Amino acid sequence: MAPHQYSLLSIFLLYSTFSLTSALNANGGGFSVDLIHRDSPDSPFYNPSETPSQRIAEALRRSISRANHFKPTSSALSPNEPRSEVLANKGEYLMKYSVGRPPFPVLGIADTGSDLIWLQCKPCSYCYEQKDPIFDPRESKTYRDVACTSTQCQSIDGTSCSSSSCKYSVSYGDKSYSNGDLAFDTLTLESTTSRPVSLRNIVVGCGRDNNGTFDKKSSGIVGLGGGAASLVSQLGSSIRGKFSYCLVPIFSEGKNSSKLRFGSDAVVSGSGAVSTPLIPKRPETFYFLTLEAMSVGNKRLELRDSSSFGDGPFPEGNIIIDSGTTLTLLPADFYSKFESAVAERIDLEPVVDGDQFLRLCYKSASDDIGVPIITAHFAGRADVKLNPANTFVRVTEEVMCLAFIPSESLFIFGNLVQMNFLVGYDTVAKTVSFKPTDCTQL
């Protein structure tokens, strides 16, 4: 998307948020919704016959598959700038919402690595099997096509014109795809703190031809990325560019849903909060941060020493923060030093992970294996101190492994290291903030 195109769409969204602002003012300027981890008992993906370690193993497989499909862009960009090609159904969190009038319930994959909001629609030229009913836009009083001449059609990637209406096309790294009509409709979010929030004139993709690895238990994607078509960007000034989430640890007892907050409810501040700059880079979908170093105990390892960045200056925006990737990916040569530093602090003999996904593993029935405090040092003196539950994961009943892996070209701060942190995004101030929090208490 060209810069001037993005500006045009941003201007339109600014002027179209008056109805959103009115809706949010009725909710005290902010609201929150549930984020459902796909392996929690509240999820339709939940398999009660699986053990926690089996669910973790599946999450790791999804994570690695997702990471493998963040592809490098053309040679005009640096190797560390990926294109938006992620697995279509490998996001880790689900979000309930309704579309249209009367409201039609939908369960979509909530994804900070995608932009467009889309769902399956009748009539289909081809729709993958879906357990829940498929949305019929002819029954919605607020549905209307996006015109070919509109700013939205001209400014959103992957659009084209046919019979004066705007068509969209999105594809994913595993060859899954969705094609259909770009439209305006009302989205209703079930707020956990107040009455439902209705958002008018939201741009959505009405999928008429959808195929690939999509699962019948959900319908489409809720894009939470930084691009102009995402839910976050469309809410725009009505939420003052702010959203946050607090991810409940996987398989924690009791509360199963995490919280996704918008507007005034999304402010992250107070004791323990730290902030780091959000770096504008291509593609706009992804949220780029600058990771300067990792500390293992008192031993600080500098990322600028990594050969992955070549001989030039240390790059800003060298890592993506992503809620849909379980593991954290570090530069391969840096990872080796990091792994050695961790191993030096643990007084156990390493074992081989049976699936060979993870590199540093220990056999222990106890979760207390003497894991050192690991700190992620982001630009702006934002030091994020990680607990053992953030850094090690139990892959079998007897084996625990370091939840980091090496990568040659793309680096990701995954969701395990974000659990039990309130993570706030301010797309106006261009910051991401972290605050240690017991997410089960929110």
MIPA-191163 format. One record per residue (C-alpha): chain; x, y, z. Coordinates in nm, 3 decimals, decimal comma, padded with zeros to 5 digits. Layout:
<recs>
REC unit      px      py      pz
REC    A       X       Y       Z
...
</recs>
This chain:
<recs>
REC unit      px      py      pz
REC    A  00,000  00,000  00,000
REC    A  00,148  00,335 -00,101
REC    A  00,191  00,597  00,173
REC    A -00,051  00,845  00,012
REC    A -00,314  00,573 -00,021
REC    A -00,286  00,487  00,344
REC    A -00,329  00,855  00,431
REC    A -00,648  00,881  00,225
REC    A -00,799  00,580  00,400
REC    A -00,687  00,708  00,739
REC    A -00,860  01,040  00,670
REC    A -01,180  00,860  00,573
REC    A -01,169  00,647  00,886
REC    A -01,117  00,958  01,097
REC    A -01,435  01,114  00,959
REC    A -01,633  00,792  00,982
REC    A -01,567  00,734  01,352
REC    A -01,832  00,975  01,481
REC    A -02,082  00,691  01,518
REC    A -01,819  00,473  01,684
REC    A -01,732  00,752  01,926
REC    A -02,097  00,786  02,025
REC    A -02,119  00,414  02,090
REC    A -01,803  00,416  02,298
REC    A -01,902  00,724  02,495
REC    A -02,202  00,525  02,611
REC    A -01,954  00,272  02,749
REC    A -01,739  00,523  02,936
REC    A -01,489  00,561  02,652
REC    A -01,363  00,204  02,659
REC    A -01,464 -00,160  02,664
REC    A -01,321 -00,511  02,673
REC    A -01,399 -00,846  02,512
REC    A -01,298 -01,203  02,585
REC    A -01,009 -01,365  02,403
REC    A -01,054 -01,741  02,413
REC    A -00,743 -01,956  02,382
REC    A -00,817 -02,232  02,134
REC    A -00,711 -02,499  02,386
REC    A -00,924 -02,371  02,675
REC    A -01,246 -02,549  02,782
REC    A -01,439 -02,247  02,648
REC    A -01,314 -02,314  02,296
REC    A -01,483 -02,538  02,037
REC    A -01,134 -02,668  01,956
REC    A -01,095 -02,807  02,309
REC    A -01,034 -03,181  02,322
REC    A -01,094 -03,313  02,675
REC    A -00,912 -03,638  02,596
REC    A -00,581 -03,455  02,541
REC    A -00,336 -03,403  02,825
REC    A -00,193 -03,054  02,889
REC    A  00,143 -03,163  02,744
REC    A -00,030 -03,290  02,428
REC    A -00,203 -02,954  02,387
REC    A  00,128 -02,778  02,437
REC    A  00,289 -03,001  02,172
REC    A  00,014 -02,909  01,925
REC    A  00,054 -02,539  02,009
REC    A  00,427 -02,566  01,940
REC    A  00,362 -02,731  01,603
REC    A  00,119 -02,453  01,510
REC    A  00,371 -02,195  01,628
REC    A  00,653 -02,333  01,416
REC    A  00,428 -02,372  01,113
REC    A  00,310 -02,013  01,153
REC    A  00,664 -01,882  01,188
REC    A  00,776 -02,075  00,880
REC    A  00,514 -01,895  00,674
REC    A  00,623 -01,542  00,749
REC    A  00,799 -01,514  00,413
REC    A  01,067 -01,261  00,316
REC    A  00,951 -00,990  00,078
REC    A  01,112 -00,881 -00,246
REC    A  01,481 -00,799 -00,266
REC    A  01,393 -00,430 -00,239
REC    A  01,339 -00,487  00,133
REC    A  01,576 -00,613  00,397
REC    A  01,560 -00,986  00,480
REC    A  01,412 -00,901  00,819
REC    A  01,101 -00,741  00,670
REC    A  00,841 -01,016  00,623
REC    A  00,531 -01,019  00,410
REC    A  00,191 -01,096  00,556
REC    A  00,182 -01,467  00,487
REC    A  00,081 -01,660  00,794
REC    A -00,108 -01,982  00,832
REC    A -00,478 -01,920  00,791
REC    A -00,601 -02,114  01,092
REC    A -00,301 -02,115  01,325
REC    A -00,384 -01,816  01,544
REC    A -00,403 -01,910  01,911
REC    A -00,699 -01,696  02,019
REC    A -01,068 -01,679  01,925
REC    A -01,307 -01,385  01,945
REC    A -01,686 -01,380  01,948
REC    A -01,870 -01,099  01,772
REC    A -02,188 -01,039  01,573
REC    A -02,230 -00,892  01,226
REC    A -02,531 -00,722  01,070
REC    A -02,878 -00,621  01,184
REC    A -03,026 -00,832  01,331
REC    A -02,696 -00,942  01,489
REC    A -02,559 -01,270  01,351
REC    A -02,309 -01,445  01,587
REC    A -01,962 -01,527  01,452
REC    A -01,655 -01,692  01,605
REC    A -01,333 -01,579  01,435
REC    A -00,958 -01,619  01,485
REC    A -00,829 -01,300  01,653
REC    A -00,493 -01,228  01,492
REC    A -00,239 -00,947  01,542
REC    A -00,062 -01,082  01,232
REC    A -00,356 -01,007  00,997
REC    A -00,556 -00,700  00,896
REC    A -00,882 -00,767  00,712
REC    A -01,189 -00,885  00,906
REC    A -01,358 -01,153  00,697
REC    A -01,612 -01,433  00,739
REC    A -01,787 -01,687  00,518
REC    A -02,101 -01,562  00,341
REC    A -02,396 -01,702  00,150
REC    A -02,433 -01,766 -00,135
REC    A -02,097 -01,943 -00,170
REC    A -01,930 -02,041 -00,490
REC    A -01,720 -02,251 -00,252
REC    A -01,723 -02,245  00,127
REC    A -01,528 -02,479  00,348
REC    A -01,733 -02,687  00,591
REC    A -01,845 -02,476  00,886
REC    A -02,019 -02,611  01,196
REC    A -02,212 -02,292  01,273
REC    A -02,457 -02,131  01,027
REC    A -02,304 -01,920  00,750
REC    A -02,385 -01,548  00,739
REC    A -02,633 -01,439  00,470
REC    A -02,584 -01,066  00,404
REC    A -02,924 -01,045  00,234
REC    A -03,078 -01,078  00,581
REC    A -02,881 -00,784  00,726
REC    A -03,046 -00,442  00,712
REC    A -02,711 -00,264  00,752
REC    A -02,507 -00,453  00,490
REC    A -02,397 -00,260  00,180
REC    A -02,129 -00,320 -00,079
REC    A -01,816 -00,106 -00,095
REC    A -01,812  00,080 -00,424
REC    A -01,525  00,046 -00,668
REC    A -01,472  00,421 -00,664
REC    A -01,446  00,438 -00,284
REC    A -01,129  00,518 -00,093
REC    A -01,151  00,183  00,083
REC    A -01,149 -00,017 -00,239
REC    A -00,863  00,182 -00,384
REC    A -00,653  00,177 -00,069
REC    A -00,685 -00,173  00,078
REC    A -00,441 -00,432 -00,056
REC    A -00,576 -00,720 -00,264
REC    A -00,888 -00,548 -00,397
REC    A -01,030 -00,533 -00,750
REC    A -01,349 -00,422 -00,924
REC    A -01,631 -00,622 -01,077
REC    A -01,977 -00,494 -01,174
REC    A -01,912 -00,167 -00,989
REC    A -01,861 -00,347 -00,653
REC    A -01,530 -00,400 -00,477
REC    A -01,386 -00,749 -00,448
REC    A -01,113 -00,864 -00,210
REC    A -00,866 -01,150 -00,217
REC    A -00,644 -01,268  00,068
REC    A -00,409 -01,565  00,067
REC    A -00,195 -01,727  00,334
REC    A  00,139 -01,900  00,344
REC    A -00,015 -02,249  00,342
REC    A -00,207 -02,173  00,017
REC    A -00,535 -02,116  00,197
REC    A -00,735 -01,823  00,062
REC    A -01,054 -01,620  00,085
REC    A -01,214 -01,427 -00,201
REC    A -01,534 -01,226 -00,190
REC    A -01,705 -00,890 -00,160
REC    A -01,581 -00,595  00,042
REC    A -01,871 -00,449  00,237
REC    A -01,982 -00,220  00,518
REC    A -02,183 -00,365  00,804
REC    A -02,244 -00,330  01,175
REC    A -02,019 -00,526  01,412
REC    A -02,137 -00,586  01,768
REC    A -01,882 -00,678  02,035
REC    A -02,001 -00,838  02,358
REC    A -01,833 -00,619  02,617
REC    A -01,729 -00,786  02,942
REC    A -01,758 -00,458  03,134
REC    A -02,080 -00,301  03,004
REC    A -02,355 -00,340  02,747
REC    A -02,267 -00,462  02,394
REC    A -02,084 -00,215  02,171
REC    A -02,225 -00,171  01,819
REC    A -01,983 -00,040  01,559
REC    A -02,141  00,088  01,238
REC    A -01,990  00,099  00,890
REC    A -01,706 -00,141  00,960
REC    A -01,536 -00,272  00,646
REC    A -01,554 -00,652  00,632
REC    A -01,477 -00,917  00,375
REC    A -01,778 -01,130  00,283
REC    A -01,612 -01,453  00,171
REC    A -01,780 -01,632 -00,122
REC    A -01,486 -01,856 -00,220
REC    A -01,283 -01,986  00,076
REC    A -01,064 -02,293  00,091
REC    A -00,756 -02,438  00,261
REC    A -00,674 -02,537  00,616
REC    A -00,963 -02,350  00,778
REC    A -01,137 -02,541  01,054
REC    A -01,513 -02,597  01,056
REC    A -01,532 -02,474  01,417
REC    A -01,464 -02,108  01,332
REC    A -01,540 -01,859  01,056
REC    A -01,265 -01,640  00,918
REC    A -01,029 -01,389  01,076
REC    A -01,058 -01,082  01,299
REC    A -00,756 -00,876  01,195
REC    A -00,594 -00,683  01,481
REC    A -00,279 -00,581  01,293
REC    A -00,150 -00,234  01,215
REC    A -00,281 -00,209  00,857
REC    A -00,568  00,021  00,756
REC    A -00,825 -00,261  00,719
REC    A -00,782 -00,403  01,070
REC    A -01,039 -00,365  01,346
REC    A -00,791 -00,158  01,550
REC    A -00,727  00,086  01,265
REC    A -01,095  00,116  01,175
REC    A -01,184  00,202  01,533
REC    A -00,918  00,472  01,500
REC    A -00,974  00,789  01,701
REC    A -01,278  00,641  01,877
REC    A -01,041  00,429  02,086
REC    A -00,761  00,689  02,069
REC    A -00,546  00,428  01,895
REC    A -00,525  00,215  02,210
REC    A -00,580 -00,154  02,271
REC    A -00,434 -00,403  02,517
REC    A -00,456 -00,766  02,618
REC    A -00,370 -00,972  02,921
REC    A -00,305 -01,337  02,833
REC    A -00,398 -01,593  03,096
REC    A -00,132 -01,866  03,126
REC    A -00,218 -02,171  02,920
REC    A -00,405 -02,435  03,120
REC    A -00,422 -02,222  03,432
REC    A -00,682 -02,341  03,678
REC    A -01,000 -02,138  03,707
REC    A -01,041 -01,851  03,464
REC    A -00,991 -01,952  03,100
REC    A -01,055 -01,633  02,900
REC    A -00,803 -01,357  02,844
REC    A -00,913 -00,996  02,798
REC    A -00,880 -00,771  02,493
REC    A -00,941 -00,406  02,585
REC    A -00,997 -00,094  02,375
REC    A -00,981  00,280  02,435
REC    A -00,964  00,413  02,790
REC    A -00,985  00,058  02,926
REC    A -00,659 -00,022  02,744
REC    A -00,428  00,226  02,919
REC    A -00,125  00,053  03,072
REC    A  00,038  00,263  03,342
REC    A  00,137  00,269  03,707
REC    A  00,395  00,084  03,911
REC    A  00,595 -00,169  03,714
REC    A  00,483 -00,050  03,368
REC    A  00,754  00,004  03,104
REC    A  00,719  00,131  02,747
REC    A  00,917  00,082  02,427
REC    A  00,882  00,254  02,087
REC    A  00,663  00,094  01,822
REC    A  00,868  00,114  01,500
REC    A  00,686  00,194  01,172
REC    A  00,802 -00,057  00,908
REC    A  00,668 -00,249  00,613
REC    A  00,433 -00,423  00,611
REC    A  00,213 -00,209  00,834
REC    A  00,033 -00,524  00,951
REC    A  00,305 -00,623  01,198
REC    A  00,402 -00,453  01,523
REC    A  00,780 -00,406  01,526
REC    A  00,982 -00,347  01,844
REC    A  01,354 -00,309  01,905
REC    A  01,501 -00,583  02,125
REC    A  01,844 -00,467  02,239
REC    A  01,955 -00,753  02,464
REC    A  01,855 -01,053  02,675
REC    A  01,985 -01,111  03,026
REC    A  02,019 -01,451  03,192
REC    A  02,053 -01,370  03,560
REC    A  02,314 -01,094  03,565
REC    A  02,469 -01,193  03,230
REC    A  02,360 -00,951  02,956
REC    A  02,381 -01,063  02,592
REC    A  02,366 -00,787  02,329
REC    A  02,171 -00,846  02,008
REC    A  02,385 -00,593  01,826
REC    A  02,660 -00,857  01,837
REC    A  02,448 -01,090  01,622
REC    A  02,577 -01,151  01,269
REC    A  02,213 -01,172  01,151
REC    A  02,212 -00,794  01,116
REC    A  02,527 -00,778  00,903
REC    A  02,795 -00,512  00,937
REC    A  02,561 -00,214  00,928
REC    A  02,410 -00,023  01,220
REC    A  02,197 -00,210  01,468
REC    A  01,846 -00,211  01,315
REC    A  01,544 -00,061  01,482
REC    A  01,233 -00,276  01,471
REC    A  01,426 -00,603  01,471
REC    A  01,150 -00,817  01,628
REC    A  00,773 -00,860  01,581
REC    A  00,546 -00,891  01,883
REC    A  00,276 -01,143  01,796
REC    A -00,008 -01,298  01,996
REC    A -00,057 -01,580  01,745
REC    A  00,289 -01,736  01,775
REC    A  00,351 -01,943  02,089
REC    A  00,732 -01,952  02,086
REC    A  00,987 -01,671  02,073
REC    A  01,225 -01,669  01,774
REC    A  01,574 -01,521  01,814
REC    A  01,865 -01,479  01,567
REC    A  02,034 -01,817  01,527
REC    A  02,383 -01,712  01,638
REC    A  02,245 -01,507  01,927
REC    A  02,021 -01,795  02,031
REC    A  02,324 -02,023  02,068
REC    A  02,484 -01,782  02,318
REC    A  02,151 -01,738  02,496
REC    A  02,091 -02,112  02,524
REC    A  02,443 -02,168  02,662
REC    A  02,392 -01,896  02,922
REC    A  02,065 -02,057  03,036
REC    A  02,219 -02,406  03,045
REC    A  02,508 -02,280  03,260
REC    A  02,257 -02,177  03,528
REC    A  02,057 -02,502  03,546
REC    A  02,214 -02,786  03,742
REC    A  02,058 -03,070  03,541
REC    A  02,167 -03,282  03,246
REC    A  01,991 -03,177  02,921
REC    A  01,783 -03,433  02,731
REC    A  01,656 -03,443  02,372
REC    A  01,301 -03,328  02,301
REC    A  01,127 -03,621  02,136
REC    A  00,969 -03,397  01,870
REC    A  01,297 -03,206  01,830
REC    A  01,111 -02,875  01,812
REC    A  01,297 -02,728  02,106
REC    A  01,668 -02,731  02,167
REC    A  01,725 -02,713  02,543
REC    A  01,521 -02,962  02,749
REC    A  01,542 -03,123  03,093
REC    A  01,378 -03,428  03,244
REC    A  01,194 -03,337  03,562
REC    A  00,853 -03,410  03,706
REC    A  00,883 -03,086  03,905
REC    A  00,836 -02,742  03,749
REC    A  01,111 -02,610  03,976
REC    A  01,431 -02,687  03,784
REC    A  01,622 -02,377  03,890
REC    A  01,534 -02,162  03,589
REC    A  01,719 -01,828  03,614
REC    A  01,541 -01,494  03,578
REC    A  01,551 -01,396  03,211
REC    A  01,500 -01,033  03,111
REC    A  01,416 -00,895  02,767
REC    A  01,569 -00,549  02,723
REC    A  01,375 -00,335  02,475
REC    A  01,464  00,012  02,352
REC    A  01,367  00,295  02,585
REC    A  01,498  00,109  02,889
REC    A  01,197 -00,116  02,884
REC    A  01,316 -00,420  03,078
REC    A  01,063 -00,704  03,077
REC    A  01,151 -00,954  03,351
REC    A  01,022 -01,300  03,257
REC    A  00,917 -01,567  03,504
REC    A  01,005 -01,937  03,457
REC    A  00,649 -01,997  03,334
REC    A  00,720 -01,753  03,050
REC    A  01,047 -01,912  02,946
REC    A  01,008 -02,289  02,995
REC    A  00,722 -02,509  02,880
REC    A  00,633 -02,866  02,974
REC    A  00,623 -03,072  02,652
REC    A  00,558 -03,408  02,822
REC    A  00,478 -03,516  03,175
REC    A  00,852 -03,562  03,232
REC    A  01,024 -03,306  03,007
REC    A  01,046 -02,927  03,020
REC    A  01,204 -02,717  02,742
REC    A  01,323 -02,362  02,681
REC    A  01,042 -02,191  02,483
REC    A  01,276 -02,011  02,243
REC    A  01,404 -02,128  01,904
REC    A  01,666 -02,000  01,658
REC    A  01,565 -01,831  01,332
REC    A  01,768 -01,725  01,030
REC    A  01,563 -01,429  00,910
REC    A  01,259 -01,343  01,120
REC    A  01,239 -01,274  01,491
REC    A  00,918 -01,293  01,698
REC    A  00,831 -01,216  02,060
REC    A  00,564 -01,484  02,108
REC    A  00,268 -01,525  02,338
REC    A  00,426 -01,747  02,607
REC    A  00,661 -01,466  02,709
REC    A  00,365 -01,225  02,715
REC    A  00,145 -01,428  02,951
REC    A  00,065 -01,260  03,283
REC    A  00,164 -00,923  03,140
REC    A -00,076 -00,643  03,057
REC    A  00,045 -00,554  02,707
REC    A -00,076 -00,218  02,577
REC    A -00,048 -00,080  02,224
REC    A -00,075  00,292  02,158
REC    A -00,074  00,342  01,781
REC    A -00,090  00,721  01,821
REC    A  00,201  00,762  02,063
REC    A  00,374  00,468  01,884
REC    A  00,452  00,268  02,197
REC    A  00,400 -00,079  02,339
REC    A  00,385 -00,111  02,717
REC    A  00,429 -00,408  02,950
REC    A  00,312 -00,440  03,310
REC    A  00,342 -00,758  03,520
REC    A -00,015 -00,861  03,602
REC    A -00,206 -01,163  03,727
REC    A -00,428 -01,191  03,422
REC    A -00,660 -01,438  03,595
REC    A -00,772 -01,153  03,824
REC    A -00,881 -00,913  03,549
</recs>
